[in-house]
C-alpha cells in the first residue's frame, strides 16, 4: 500500500502484463460483490478532493464498504483507519470508474476513511452503539483460523528479523556478493505477511518503498534502496545507515505485531491484498527493478494468501463448499504456473520471462483474485450460522 500515483508503472511492464491491467485496477481483481447480508452498507466515493462516506456513522456490527473511484486520477485507494492509525480494511488500485468492496465487523469508536494523495486525505467516520461480537468469534472454526493466523504472522516476522540482520551485516561489512545472496531470503517472510506491515501506516513504506514511491529521494530507505546500491552501483558504500534503519524497522514491526489480533474477515481481506500486491507490482516487474527477483516476491505473496485462505477453509466449507473448491483449484493453478520458474531456493529473473509467459501468470492470478475477493463478505455474512 505505497502512497504513489498510478503513473509510476513503467509502460513496458504494463504492456507485458496484458490482462493483468484490469486485475490491478480492480483492487486485486476485486469486483464489487455487494454487501454482506444483514449488515451496514457504506458507500465510499473517491475524488481528488477527498473521500466521502455515506453514511458517515453506522451502528456497531458487520459493515460492507462499497468503494467507487469517481474520476479521481491522484487517488486510487481507500482505507478504514482506527484511532490508533492502524488500517483495518482497504481497496487499492481503483482507477476512475472502477469499484470494489471490503467487509469487516466494526466496533464503537472514531475512525477515518483515508484516501492517500487526495487534497483532504482523512474523512471522519464513526461507529456507535454497544460493542458487537465480531462475526465468527463464537465459532471454534473461525477462532482456530484467527489464532492460527496470528501464530503464522509472528512466525514469519520471527524469521524476518534475523534474516534482515544477516543481510544488514553483510551490507555493513561491504560484502556485495553476500548481501546479494541474503537479499532474497530476507524478502520472503516479509512478502508473506506484507498486509500486516501495511496496516501500520508508514512502517511499510519505510521498509519496502521503491524510488518512485517517495517524494524526496534523499529520504528513501529500506530494502529497495539497498537493492539499487547492490545491483546498479555494485557497492554498499553509504548503505550502512540504511541497513541499520532497516533492522530497526523490522524489529519495530515485530514489536507491533506481537499484540495484534485478527477477526476472520481480516484474514480474507489480507489474502486479497496479497493478490493485489502480485497484480500491481510483482508480475509487472516493477517491484524488484534492480535484482529482478519479482517472482520470489510473487511466490511469497501467494503463499501468504493461501495460508490465510487455508485457515478459513474449514469454516467456509460449512457455508460455501463450492467456493472453497473453486478457490483451492485456482490457487493450485497459480502455483503450477509458477513452478517452471523456480531455481532451487530462488526464482528465475523476471527479465527472462516472455510476454506470453507473463500473460499466462497474469491470467491465473486474475482467475484466483476474483472469487477470493468475495470471501470477506462471505465470512461476515455467514460466520456463526
C-alpha positions as CSV (number, residue, x, y, z in Angstrom):
1,X,0.0,0.0,0.0
2,X,2.5,2.5,-1.1
3,X,1.4,6.1,-1.4
4,X,2.1,6.6,-5.1
5,X,0.3,7.8,-8.2
6,X,-0.8,5.2,-10.7
7,X,1.6,6.8,-13.3
8,X,4.6,5.2,-11.6
9,X,4.3,2.0,-13.5
10,X,6.8,1.5,-16.4
11,X,4.8,1.5,-19.7
12,X,6.7,-1.6,-21.0
13,X,5.8,-3.5,-17.9
14,X,2.2,-2.6,-18.3
15,X,2.2,-3.7,-21.9
16,X,3.7,-7.0,-20.9
17,X,1.1,-7.5,-18.2
18,X,-1.8,-7.6,-20.6
19,X,-4.9,-8.9,-18.9
20,X,-3.4,-8.0,-15.5
21,X,-4.3,-4.4,-16.1
22,X,-8.0,-5.0,-15.3
23,X,-7.0,-7.1,-12.3
24,X,-4.8,-4.4,-10.8
25,X,-7.3,-1.7,-11.4
26,X,-10.0,-3.6,-9.7
27,X,-8.1,-3.8,-6.4
28,X,-6.6,-7.2,-6.8
29,X,-9.3,-8.5,-9.1
30,X,-12.0,-7.5,-6.7
31,X,-15.3,-6.8,-8.4
32,X,-17.8,-5.2,-6.2
33,X,-19.7,-8.2,-4.8
34,X,-22.4,-6.3,-2.9
35,X,-22.9,-6.0,0.9
36,X,-22.9,-8.8,3.3
37,X,-26.4,-9.9,4.2
38,X,-27.9,-8.0,7.1
39,X,-25.1,-5.6,7.7
40,X,-24.4,-1.9,7.3
41,X,-23.6,-0.6,3.8
42,X,-21.2,2.4,3.5
43,X,-20.8,4.0,0.1
44,X,-17.2,5.4,-0.2
45,X,-16.7,7.7,-3.1
46,X,-13.1,8.8,-4.1
47,X,-12.3,12.0,-5.8
48,X,-9.1,14.0,-6.0
49,X,-10.5,16.4,-3.4
50,X,-11.0,13.6,-0.9
51,X,-13.3,10.7,0.1
52,X,-16.9,10.8,1.2
53,X,-18.6,8.1,3.3
54,X,-22.4,7.8,3.1
55,X,-23.5,7.3,5.8
56,X,-20.5,8.5,7.9
57,X,-22.0,7.0,11.1
58,X,-23.1,3.4,11.5
59,X,-24.0,1.1,14.3
60,X,-21.5,-1.5,15.6
61,X,-21.6,-4.8,13.7
62,X,-20.9,-6.1,10.2
63,X,-20.3,-3.5,7.5
64,X,-19.5,-3.6,3.8
65,X,-17.6,-0.6,2.4
66,X,-18.5,-0.1,-1.3
67,X,-15.6,1.9,-2.8
68,X,-16.0,3.8,-6.1
69,X,-13.5,6.0,-7.9
70,X,-15.5,8.9,-9.2
71,X,-13.0,10.4,-11.6
72,X,-10.0,10.6,-9.2
73,X,-6.7,10.5,-11.0
74,X,-4.4,11.0,-8.0
75,X,-6.4,8.8,-5.6
76,X,-6.6,5.0,-6.2
77,X,-7.2,3.5,-2.8
78,X,-9.5,4.0,0.3
79,X,-8.8,2.6,3.7
80,X,-10.6,2.3,7.0
81,X,-8.2,3.5,9.8
82,X,-8.8,3.3,13.5
83,X,-8.0,6.0,16.1
84,X,-4.6,4.4,16.6
85,X,-3.7,4.7,12.9
86,X,-3.9,1.0,12.1
87,X,-5.5,0.2,8.7
88,X,-8.3,-2.3,9.2
89,X,-9.5,-2.7,5.6
90,X,-8.9,-1.2,2.2
91,X,-9.3,-1.4,-1.5
92,X,-6.4,-0.4,-3.8
93,X,-5.6,0.3,-7.4
94,X,-9.1,1.6,-8.3
95,X,-8.7,3.8,-11.4
96,X,-11.6,6.1,-12.5
97,X,-14.9,4.4,-12.9
98,X,-13.9,1.2,-11.0
99,X,-15.4,0.0,-7.8
100,X,-14.7,-2.8,-5.2
101,X,-15.7,-3.5,-1.6
102,X,-14.4,-5.0,1.6
103,X,-16.3,-6.2,4.7
104,X,-15.5,-6.0,8.4
105,X,-17.0,-6.1,11.8
106,X,-16.7,-2.6,13.2
107,X,-16.7,-1.7,16.9
108,X,-17.8,1.5,18.6
109,X,-15.3,4.3,18.2
110,X,-13.9,7.0,16.0
111,X,-12.3,6.1,12.7
112,X,-11.2,7.7,9.4
113,X,-11.7,6.9,5.8
114,X,-8.3,7.6,4.4
115,X,-7.6,8.3,0.8
116,X,-3.8,8.8,0.2
117,X,-2.9,11.6,-2.2
118,X,-6.3,13.3,-2.0
119,X,-6.3,17.0,-1.2
120,X,-8.0,16.0,2.1
121,X,-6.8,12.6,3.0
122,X,-8.8,11.9,6.1
123,X,-12.6,11.9,6.4
124,X,-14.1,11.2,9.9
125,X,-16.2,8.0,10.3
126,X,-18.0,7.0,13.5
127,X,-19.3,3.7,14.8
128,X,-21.9,3.9,17.6
129,X,-23.8,1.6,20.0
130,X,-22.6,-1.2,22.1
131,X,-19.6,-3.4,21.4
132,X,-20.6,-6.1,18.9
133,X,-19.1,-9.6,18.8
134,X,-17.1,-10.0,15.6
135,X,-18.6,-12.4,13.2
136,X,-17.3,-15.9,13.9
137,X,-15.9,-15.2,17.4
138,X,-18.3,-17.8,18.8
139,X,-17.4,-20.4,16.1
140,X,-14.5,-22.6,17.1
141,X,-13.6,-23.0,13.4
142,X,-13.2,-19.2,12.9
143,X,-11.4,-18.9,16.3
144,X,-8.9,-21.6,15.1
145,X,-8.4,-19.6,11.9
146,X,-7.7,-16.3,13.6
147,X,-5.4,-17.7,16.3
148,X,-3.6,-19.8,13.6
149,X,-3.0,-16.7,11.5
150,X,-1.7,-14.7,14.5
151,X,0.8,-17.5,15.1
152,X,1.7,-17.6,11.4
153,X,2.4,-13.8,11.3
154,X,4.6,-14.0,14.4
155,X,6.4,-17.0,13.0
156,X,7.2,-15.2,9.7
157,X,8.3,-12.0,11.4
158,X,10.5,-14.1,13.7
159,X,12.2,-15.3,10.5
160,X,12.3,-11.8,9.0
161,X,14.3,-10.2,11.8
162,X,17.4,-12.5,11.9
163,X,17.3,-12.8,8.1
164,X,17.3,-9.0,7.8
165,X,20.1,-8.7,10.5
166,X,22.3,-11.1,8.4
167,X,21.6,-9.1,5.3
168,X,22.4,-5.8,7.0
169,X,25.6,-7.2,8.5
170,X,26.8,-8.2,5.0
171,X,25.9,-4.7,3.8
172,X,27.8,-3.0,6.7
173,X,30.8,-5.3,6.0
174,X,30.9,-4.2,2.4
175,X,30.4,-7.7,1.2
176,X,28.4,-7.2,-2.0
177,X,28.2,-10.8,-3.0
178,X,27.0,-12.0,0.4
179,X,24.5,-9.1,0.6
180,X,23.1,-10.1,-2.8
181,X,22.7,-13.7,-1.7
182,X,21.0,-12.7,1.5
183,X,18.6,-10.2,0.0
184,X,16.1,-12.7,-1.3
185,X,15.8,-14.8,1.8
186,X,15.2,-11.7,3.9
187,X,12.4,-10.6,1.5
188,X,10.5,-13.9,1.6
189,X,8.9,-13.8,5.1
190,X,8.2,-10.1,4.7
191,X,6.2,-10.6,1.5
192,X,4.2,-13.5,3.1
193,X,2.7,-11.1,5.7
194,X,3.0,-7.8,3.9
195,X,-0.6,-6.6,4.7
196,X,0.2,-6.7,8.4
197,X,3.1,-4.4,7.9
198,X,1.0,-2.2,5.7
199,X,-1.6,-1.9,8.4
200,X,0.8,0.1,10.5
201,X,0.8,3.2,8.2
202,X,4.2,4.5,7.4
203,X,6.1,1.4,8.5
204,X,5.7,-0.5,5.2
205,X,6.9,2.4,3.1
206,X,9.9,2.7,5.4
207,X,10.8,-0.9,4.8
208,X,9.6,-1.5,1.3
209,X,9.3,1.7,-0.7
210,X,10.6,2.0,-4.3
211,X,12.2,5.1,-5.5
212,X,9.0,6.3,-7.3
213,X,7.1,5.9,-4.0
214,X,8.9,8.7,-2.2
215,X,8.5,12.4,-2.7
216,X,12.1,13.2,-1.6
217,X,14.7,10.6,-2.8
218,X,17.0,11.7,0.0
219,X,14.6,10.1,2.5
220,X,14.4,6.8,0.6
221,X,15.1,3.8,2.9
222,X,14.5,0.1,3.2
223,X,15.2,-3.0,1.1
224,X,14.9,-1.4,-2.3
225,X,17.3,1.4,-1.5
226,X,19.9,-1.2,-0.8
227,X,18.9,-3.3,-3.7
228,X,19.7,-0.4,-6.1
229,X,23.1,0.1,-4.5
230,X,23.9,-3.6,-4.8
231,X,22.7,-4.3,-8.3
232,X,23.1,-0.9,-10.1
233,X,26.0,0.7,-8.3
234,X,27.7,-2.6,-7.3
235,X,28.7,-1.2,-3.9
236,X,27.5,-0.9,-0.3
237,X,29.1,2.5,0.1
238,X,26.9,4.7,2.2
239,X,24.4,2.0,2.9
240,X,25.3,1.1,6.5
241,X,22.9,3.7,8.0
242,X,20.1,2.4,5.7
243,X,20.8,-1.2,6.7
244,X,20.8,-0.2,10.4
245,X,17.4,1.6,10.0
246,X,16.0,-1.4,8.1
247,X,16.9,-3.7,11.1
248,X,15.3,-1.2,13.4
249,X,12.1,-1.0,11.3
250,X,11.6,-4.8,11.1
251,X,12.3,-5.1,14.8
252,X,9.6,-2.4,15.4
253,X,7.3,-4.5,13.2
254,X,7.9,-7.5,15.4
255,X,7.0,-5.5,18.5
256,X,3.8,-4.1,17.0
257,X,2.6,-7.4,15.5
258,X,3.1,-9.2,18.8
259,X,-0.1,-7.7,20.2
260,X,-2.2,-7.7,17.1
261,X,-5.3,-9.9,17.0
262,X,-7.4,-10.5,13.9
263,X,-11.1,-11.0,13.0
264,X,-12.0,-13.6,10.4
265,X,-12.8,-11.0,7.7
266,X,-9.3,-9.5,8.1
267,X,-7.7,-12.8,7.0
268,X,-9.8,-12.7,3.9
269,X,-9.1,-9.1,3.2
270,X,-5.4,-9.8,3.8
271,X,-5.4,-12.6,1.3
272,X,-7.0,-10.4,-1.3
273,X,-4.5,-7.6,-0.5
274,X,-1.6,-10.0,-1.2
275,X,-3.1,-10.9,-4.6
276,X,-3.4,-7.2,-5.3
277,X,0.4,-6.9,-4.5
278,X,1.0,-9.6,-7.1
279,X,-1.1,-7.7,-9.6
280,X,0.1,-4.2,-9.0
281,X,3.9,-4.8,-8.9
282,X,5.1,-8.4,-9.0
283,X,4.1,-9.7,-12.4
284,X,4.7,-6.3,-13.9
285,X,8.4,-6.5,-12.9
286,X,8.4,-3.2,-11.1
287,X,8.8,-4.4,-7.5
288,X,12.4,-5.7,-7.9
289,X,13.5,-3.3,-10.5
290,X,17.2,-3.9,-10.0
291,X,17.6,-7.5,-8.8
292,X,14.6,-8.8,-10.9
293,X,13.6,-11.2,-8.2
294,X,10.0,-10.3,-8.7
295,X,8.9,-14.0,-8.9
296,X,10.3,-14.6,-5.5
297,X,8.0,-11.9,-4.1
298,X,5.2,-13.2,-6.2
299,X,5.5,-16.7,-4.8
300,X,5.7,-15.4,-1.2
301,X,2.6,-13.2,-1.7
302,X,0.7,-16.3,-3.0
303,X,2.0,-18.4,-0.1
304,X,0.8,-15.9,2.4
305,X,-2.6,-15.5,0.7
306,X,-3.0,-19.3,0.6
307,X,-2.2,-19.6,4.3
308,X,-4.9,-17.1,5.3
309,X,-7.4,-18.9,3.0
310,X,-6.5,-22.4,4.2
311,X,-7.0,-21.3,7.8
312,X,-10.5,-20.1,6.8
313,X,-11.3,-23.2,4.7
314,X,-12.8,-25.4,7.5
315,X,-15.4,-22.7,8.4
316,X,-16.0,-21.7,4.7
317,X,-16.6,-25.4,3.8
318,X,-19.7,-25.4,6.0
319,X,-21.2,-22.3,4.4
320,X,-20.0,-22.4,0.8
321,X,-18.1,-25.6,-0.2
322,X,-18.3,-24.8,-3.9
323,X,-16.4,-21.5,-3.4
324,X,-13.8,-23.4,-1.4
325,X,-13.3,-25.9,-4.2
326,X,-13.1,-23.1,-6.8
327,X,-10.5,-21.0,-4.9
328,X,-8.5,-24.1,-3.9
329,X,-8.2,-25.1,-7.6
330,X,-7.2,-21.7,-8.7
331,X,-4.5,-21.4,-6.0
332,X,-3.2,-24.7,-7.4
333,X,-3.3,-23.3,-10.9
334,X,-1.2,-20.3,-9.9
335,X,1.3,-22.5,-8.0
336,X,1.6,-24.8,-11.0
337,X,2.1,-21.8,-13.3
338,X,4.9,-20.6,-11.2
339,X,6.7,-23.9,-10.8
340,X,8.7,-23.9,-14.1
341,X,10.5,-20.7,-13.0
342,X,11.7,-22.0,-9.7
343,X,15.5,-22.2,-9.5
344,X,16.5,-24.1,-6.3
345,X,15.6,-21.9,-3.4
346,X,15.1,-18.9,-5.6
347,X,13.4,-18.0,-8.9
348,X,14.2,-17.1,-12.5
349,X,14.8,-13.4,-13.1
350,X,11.7,-11.6,-14.3
351,X,13.6,-10.4,-17.3
352,X,13.9,-14.0,-18.6
353,X,10.1,-14.3,-19.0
354,X,8.5,-13.7,-22.4
355,X,5.4,-11.6,-22.8
356,X,3.3,-14.7,-23.3
357,X,4.7,-16.3,-20.1
358,X,3.8,-13.1,-18.2
359,X,0.3,-13.2,-19.7
360,X,-0.2,-16.7,-18.6
361,X,0.7,-15.9,-15.0
362,X,-1.4,-12.8,-15.1
363,X,-4.4,-14.8,-16.3
364,X,-4.0,-17.3,-13.5
365,X,-3.8,-14.6,-10.9
366,X,-6.9,-12.8,-12.3
367,X,-8.9,-16.1,-12.2
368,X,-7.9,-16.5,-8.5
369,X,-8.4,-12.9,-7.4
370,X,-12.0,-12.6,-8.5
371,X,-13.5,-15.4,-6.2
372,X,-11.0,-14.7,-3.4
373,X,-12.3,-11.1,-3.3
374,X,-15.7,-12.4,-2.2
375,X,-14.5,-14.3,0.9
376,X,-14.6,-11.4,3.4
377,X,-18.3,-10.8,2.6
378,X,-19.0,-14.5,2.9
379,X,-17.2,-14.6,6.3
380,X,-19.1,-11.6,7.7
381,X,-22.4,-12.8,6.3
382,X,-22.1,-16.4,7.2
383,X,-19.9,-16.7,10.3
384,X,-21.7,-18.3,13.2
385,X,-24.6,-19.7,11.1
